[in-house]
Amino acid sequence: MQCKYRVILSIDGGGIKGLVPLRILSFLQQEIHRMDEQVRLAELIDVFSGSSTGSIIGGALMIRDEKGNVKFSPSDMLELYLRRGKQIFSKNVGVDPSNSVYPLSFVLDHFFGDITVEKIHKRFLFVSYDMKSDSTYLFTDTADRFRDLPLSKMMIACSAYPGIFPPLELGNLLLADGMVAAKNPTELAYNYAKMFYPDDPIIVLSLGTGKCADGRMDVIDSEMELVHEKMEALRHEDKSLIYFRMQPTLSKYVSQNADVTDINIHELIEDTDKYLDSQRAELRRLLSLIKIKVEQIA
């Protein structure tokens, strides 16, 4: 069977709450291994997209080693977040002005500073925010600017949350966390993918970083939810679009930077596992589509 559909992976922003999509992606990778141990999830993705922590995750999953194999799996990134999350995302770490190296920059440069954007051979769209022009800035695979930029710097430009981490100055730009512009980049990613695959069926896998059980939302969360509603409406209009939105409910409110504790990290994982257990039917539907691509690659 010829597999013609395209797959978009879109990951929301949310700092340490990136544990949520990473847990979901790790589960999907385990299921893919049941189909074929040689196939990696990243091989099945045609367009990667992310905002804030989603840019870090998506950027890492795109990387290939010198042999052309996927270098970082979802479980590798999950382990990184579990081991270094408190260091990377804590509000009270690295705010001393005399300390010019922030943990976010140090860790990302250590793991992802040796590869430049031009060496990524995947379609991608990652969201940043230019503080000088008060506008969205998009890193994409087709942009000529910053092709020689280390991938770690792109990640920092998309995840440096104002007031917590200093923005990254690139040329005439002052770039900060993409959540300010778009916490949920799914619509941006879909429109970008349609430029290259206008006639192909598209599967969109949109992963959130959790929502509050009490329904609490700020302006950024409200805009995130609005994007989801737009995609739901589009799904009914466009029969070539298959849209999955996975957004676990969190047992308590966790901010992206201020609440990085062992207890909250454990509860984020636990809440995501409960969500996965409750979504068996939807996951079976998604995995049945993934299987077609796996068989095509194998």
C-alpha positions in Angstrom: 0.0 0.0 0.0 1.5 3.4 -1.0 1.5 5.7 1.9 0.8 9.3 0.7 -0.2 11.1 3.8 2.0 13.5 5.6 2.5 13.8 9.4 2.9 17.0 11.3 4.1 17.0 14.9 3.2 20.2 16.8 4.3 20.6 20.4 3.0 23.4 22.7 5.1 25.6 25.0 5.2 25.1 28.7 8.7 24.8 30.2 9.0 21.8 32.5 5.6 20.7 31.4 7.3 19.5 28.3 7.4 16.3 30.3 3.8 15.8 29.2 4.3 15.6 25.4 7.6 13.7 26.0 5.7 11.0 28.0 3.1 10.7 25.2 5.8 10.5 22.5 7.7 7.9 24.5 4.6 5.8 24.7 4.1 6.1 20.9 7.7 5.1 20.3 7.2 2.0 22.4 4.2 1.1 20.4 6.1 1.7 17.1 8.8 -0.7 18.4 6.2 -3.4 18.7 5.5 -2.9 15.0 9.2 -2.7 14.0 12.2 -2.3 16.3 14.2 -0.5 13.7 11.8 2.4 13.0 12.0 5.6 15.0 9.1 8.0 15.6 11.0 10.9 14.1 11.4 9.1 10.8 7.6 9.2 10.4 7.3 13.0 10.8 7.3 15.2 7.8 7.0 18.6 9.6 8.2 19.3 13.1 6.8 22.3 14.9 7.1 23.7 18.4 6.9 26.7 20.7 9.1 27.3 23.8 9.8 23.9 25.3 8.2 22.3 22.2 11.0 23.8 20.1 13.6 22.1 22.3 11.8 18.8 22.0 11.1 19.0 18.3 14.6 20.3 17.5 16.2 17.5 19.3 14.1 14.8 17.6 15.1 16.0 14.2 18.8 15.5 14.8 20.6 12.7 13.0 24.0 11.2 13.9 27.0 10.8 11.5 25.5 7.6 10.2 22.2 9.2 9.4 20.3 7.6 12.3 18.0 9.4 14.7 20.2 10.7 17.5 17.7 11.5 20.3 14.6 9.4 21.0 11.6 10.7 23.0 12.8 8.6 25.9 16.3 10.2 25.7 14.7 13.7 26.0 12.3 12.6 28.7 15.3 11.4 30.7 17.1 14.7 30.1 14.1 16.6 31.4 13.8 14.4 34.4 17.5 14.7 35.2 18.1 18.4 34.3 14.6 19.9 34.4 15.0 21.5 37.8 18.3 23.0 36.6 17.1 24.2 33.2 13.6 25.6 34.1 13.7 26.7 37.7 12.9 30.4 38.2 15.4 30.9 40.9 18.4 29.4 39.2 20.9 31.6 37.2 19.2 35.0 37.9 22.3 36.5 39.5 23.4 39.2 37.0 27.0 38.4 37.7 26.5 34.9 36.3 26.6 35.3 32.5 25.9 31.6 31.8 22.3 30.5 32.5 21.5 26.8 33.0 19.1 26.9 30.0 21.9 28.1 27.7 24.6 25.8 29.3 22.6 22.6 28.9 21.3 23.3 25.4 24.7 24.3 24.2 26.2 21.2 25.7 23.8 18.8 24.0 22.9 20.6 20.8 25.5 23.2 20.1 27.6 21.1 17.7 25.0 21.1 14.9 23.9 24.0 12.8 20.4 24.7 11.5 21.5 24.1 7.9 22.4 20.4 8.7 18.8 19.6 9.6 17.2 17.9 6.7 13.6 18.1 7.8 10.7 20.5 7.3 10.3 22.5 10.5 8.7 25.6 11.9 9.6 26.9 15.4 8.1 29.9 17.0 10.0 32.8 18.7 9.0 36.4 19.6 10.9 39.5 18.6 10.8 41.9 21.5 12.0 44.8 19.4 9.2 44.7 16.8 6.7 43.1 19.1 6.0 40.4 16.5 6.2 36.7 15.9 9.4 35.4 14.4 9.5 32.0 12.8 12.5 29.7 12.3 11.9 27.5 9.3 13.9 25.1 7.1 13.3 27.4 4.1 14.6 30.7 5.6 18.0 31.8 4.4 18.8 33.8 7.5 20.6 32.1 10.4 21.4 28.9 8.4 24.7 28.7 10.2 23.2 29.2 13.6 23.8 26.4 16.1 20.6 24.5 16.8 21.0 25.3 20.5 20.8 29.0 19.8 17.5 28.5 17.9 16.2 26.5 20.9 17.2 29.3 23.3 15.7 32.0 21.0 12.4 30.1 21.2 12.4 29.3 24.9 13.9 32.2 26.8 10.9 33.2 28.8 10.9 37.0 29.6 11.7 37.8 33.2 13.2 34.4 33.8 15.9 34.1 31.1 17.5 36.9 29.0 16.4 37.2 25.4 18.8 36.2 22.6 20.1 39.0 20.4 20.5 37.9 16.8 21.3 40.7 14.4 18.6 43.3 14.7 16.4 40.9 16.6 15.9 40.4 20.3 14.3 37.0 20.5 12.3 35.5 23.5 10.0 32.6 24.3 7.6 31.7 21.4 4.8 31.2 23.9 4.4 35.0 24.0 3.4 34.8 20.3 1.8 31.3 20.0 1.8 28.7 22.8 0.1 26.3 20.4 1.8 26.4 17.0 -0.5 23.8 15.3 -2.3 26.2 12.9 1.0 27.8 11.9 2.5 24.3 11.2 -0.5 23.1 9.2 -0.5 26.2 7.0 3.2 25.8 6.5 2.9 22.1 5.6 0.2 22.9 3.0 2.7 25.0 1.1 4.6 21.9 0.3 1.9 19.2 0.4 -1.2 20.9 -1.0 -2.8 17.8 -2.3 -1.7 15.2 0.3 -3.8 14.0 3.2 -2.3 15.3 6.4 -2.3 13.9 9.9 -1.7 16.5 12.6 -0.5 15.3 16.0 -0.9 18.3 18.3 0.5 17.8 21.8 -0.4 20.1 24.7 1.5 20.5 27.9 -1.5 20.0 30.2 -4.6 22.0 31.2 -5.8 22.8 34.7 -8.6 20.7 36.2 -10.3 23.8 37.5 -10.4 25.4 34.0 -8.0 28.2 34.9 -6.6 30.0 31.9 -4.6 33.1 31.2 -4.5 35.0 28.0 -1.9 32.7 26.5 -3.9 29.6 27.4 -7.1 31.1 25.9 -5.3 31.7 22.6 -3.9 28.2 22.7 -7.4 26.8 23.1 -8.7 29.0 20.3 -6.2 27.4 18.0 -7.5 24.0 18.9 -11.0 25.1 18.2 -10.0 26.4 14.8 -8.3 23.1 14.0 -11.4 21.2 15.0 -13.5 23.4 12.7 -11.0 22.9 9.9 -11.1 19.1 10.4 -14.8 19.1 9.6 -14.3 21.3 6.5 -11.2 19.6 5.1 -11.7 15.8 4.6 -7.9 15.5 3.9 -7.1 16.6 7.4 -6.9 14.0 10.3 -6.4 16.0 13.5 -5.4 14.6 16.9 -5.1 16.9 19.9 -3.7 15.3 23.1 -4.0 17.5 26.1 -4.0 15.9 29.6 -5.8 17.4 32.5 -3.4 18.2 35.3 -4.4 17.5 38.9 -3.1 20.8 40.0 -1.8 24.1 38.5 1.9 24.0 37.5 3.5 27.0 36.1 6.1 26.5 33.4 9.1 27.7 35.5 8.2 28.6 39.1 6.9 25.1 40.2 9.8 22.9 39.2 9.8 20.5 42.2 10.2 16.7 42.4 6.6 16.3 43.5 5.3 18.4 40.6 7.5 16.5 38.1 6.2 13.2 39.5 2.5 14.4 39.2 3.0 15.6 35.6 4.1 12.1 34.7 1.4 10.5 36.7 -1.3 12.7 35.2 -0.1 12.0 31.7 -0.1 8.2 32.3 -3.7 8.4 33.5 -4.6 10.4 30.4 -3.0 7.8 28.1 -4.9 5.1 29.8 -8.2 7.0 29.3 -7.5 7.6 25.6 -7.0 4.0 24.4 -9.6 4.2 21.6 -8.1 7.4 20.2 -4.6 6.0 20.5 -5.6 2.9 18.7 -6.9 5.0 15.8 -3.7 7.0 15.7 -1.5 3.9 15.9 -3.4 2.2 13.1 -2.5 5.2 10.8 1.1 5.2 12.0 1.4 1.5 11.2 0.8 2.2 7.6 3.8 4.5 7.5 5.9 2.1 9.5 5.2 -0.7 7.0 6.1 1.6 4.2 9.4 2.5 5.7 10.2 -1.1 6.6 
